[in-house]
Amino acid sequence: MITAGDPDDGDTFRVPPVPLASGTRLGGSEGGRVTAVELVVTTEDGATTRIPLRAQHGAWWAPDPPEG
């Protein structure tokens, strides 16, 4: 699960550990092969955070939580 901020504050942005997308081609059989998928989060002040998803078992998943 991806978190930003203090995970105990009750208002932390979280991405669940489920596939967020599936497939390997964009636009059907004629489209290009997908090599990366990212979730882009924009805050009200215009700042953006890019969260790269990981490919596993034919789907794009939220990355593993950081160790620590």
Kinemage of the C-alpha trace (Angstrom):
@kinemage 1
@onewidth
@group {chain A} dominant
@subgroup {mainchain}
@vectorlist {calphas} color= white
{ca met a 1} P 0.000 0.000 0.000
{ca ile a 2} L 1.276 3.485 -0.815
{ca thr a 3} L 0.897 6.122 1.845
{ca ala a 4} L 1.812 9.771 2.026
{ca gly a 5} L 2.104 11.609 5.312
{ca asp a 6} L 1.588 10.187 8.780
{ca pro a 7} L -0.186 6.816 8.368
{ca asp a 8} L -1.936 7.240 11.721
{ca asp a 9} L -3.533 10.642 11.055
{ca gly a 10} L -6.730 9.190 9.503
{ca asp a 11} L -6.452 11.364 6.381
{ca thr a 12} L -3.513 9.688 4.624
{ca phe a 13} L -3.770 9.011 0.877
{ca arg a 14} L -3.657 5.256 0.319
{ca val a 15} L -3.534 3.044 -2.758
{ca pro a 16} L -4.884 -0.441 -2.031
{ca pro a 17} L -2.826 -3.555 -2.866
{ca val a 18} L -5.086 -4.603 -5.770
{ca pro a 19} L -4.485 -4.444 -9.541
{ca leu a 20} L -5.098 -0.884 -10.735
{ca ala a 21} L -5.005 -1.827 -14.438
{ca ser a 22} L -4.486 -4.904 -16.592
{ca gly a 23} L -3.269 -5.767 -20.060
{ca thr a 24} L -0.090 -5.233 -22.084
{ca arg a 25} L -1.242 -3.256 -25.153
{ca leu a 26} L -2.691 0.205 -25.585
{ca gly a 27} L -5.524 0.468 -28.133
{ca gly a 28} L -6.046 -3.226 -28.787
{ca ser a 29} L -3.958 -5.450 -31.057
{ca glu a 30} L -2.792 -2.520 -33.235
{ca gly a 31} L -1.661 -0.392 -30.273
{ca gly a 32} L 1.786 -0.208 -28.732
{ca arg a 33} L 3.031 -2.488 -25.991
{ca val a 34} L 2.718 -0.941 -22.536
{ca thr a 35} L 6.070 -0.759 -20.729
{ca ala a 36} L 5.195 1.456 -17.736
{ca val a 37} L 2.124 2.719 -15.877
{ca glu a 38} L 2.167 5.540 -13.312
{ca leu a 39} L -0.400 7.069 -11.004
{ca val a 40} L -0.017 10.872 -10.932
{ca val a 41} L -1.340 12.661 -7.847
{ca thr a 42} L -1.722 16.469 -7.983
{ca thr a 43} L -2.299 18.559 -4.848
{ca glu a 44} L -4.195 21.836 -4.645
{ca asp a 45} L -0.928 23.797 -4.725
{ca gly a 46} L -0.083 22.253 -8.120
{ca ala a 47} L 2.622 19.870 -6.888
{ca thr a 48} L 2.607 16.402 -8.433
{ca thr a 49} L 3.821 13.038 -7.217
{ca arg a 50} L 4.347 10.208 -9.690
{ca ile a 51} L 3.849 6.692 -8.355
{ca pro a 52} L 5.157 4.011 -10.732
{ca leu a 53} L 3.077 0.830 -10.708
{ca arg a 54} L 4.675 -2.606 -10.981
{ca ala a 55} L 3.760 -5.280 -13.507
{ca gln a 56} L 2.901 -8.670 -12.022
{ca his a 57} L 0.657 -11.537 -13.203
{ca gly a 58} L -0.705 -9.585 -16.192
{ca ala a 59} L -1.769 -6.543 -14.166
{ca trp a 60} L -0.307 -3.253 -12.896
{ca trp a 61} L -0.173 -3.100 -9.106
{ca ala a 62} L 0.596 -0.470 -6.526
{ca pro a 63} L 4.240 -0.796 -5.479
{ca asp a 64} L 5.190 -2.647 -2.339
{ca pro a 65} L 5.318 -0.454 0.772
{ca pro a 66} L 8.768 0.788 1.709
{ca glu a 67} L 10.572 -1.266 4.316
{ca gly a 68} L 11.392 0.357 7.577
